[in-house]
Amino acid sequence: MDIYVGNLPYKAADEDLKGLFAVHGEVVSARVVTDHATGQSKGFGFVEMPDRDSAQKAVDALNGFDFMGRKLRVNESQPKPREDRRGGGGFRGGEGQRGGESRDRW
C-alpha cells in the first residue's frame, strides 16, 4: 500500500519517515519529497508498505500524530491524475512551415 504523509517537518529525512512507519510493519520504501533546485523538503512524502493490514494500522495510528512538533496528515496515496498530453503547448515552427522552408513573415 502506498501512503501519503503530509505536514512533515522540513528537517525530516527519509530515514526518519521509515523509522516512524517501521514500528507498524515492514517498510519497502520511504521518501521525503524535495525541491529539485534547493534540495529542501517540500513538507510531504510517501511510504510503501507491502502488507495492507499493517499499512492501514499505520495510517490509523499516525494520522494526526505529533512528529517533531507537527501533526501529520496520513492517508492512502491516490494515483496522480494523468494529464492529456495530446496537443497544446510547445513551439511548432510557425504557420504551415515545415523543415527548412523559409518564408517572409510580412
Buried (B, 14 or more C-beta within 10 A) or exposed (E): BBBBBBEBBEEBBBEBBBEBBBEBBEBEEBBBEBEEEEEEBEBBBBBBBEBEEBBBBBBEBBBEBEBEEBEBBBEEEEEEEEEEEEEEEEEEEEEEEEEEEEEEEE
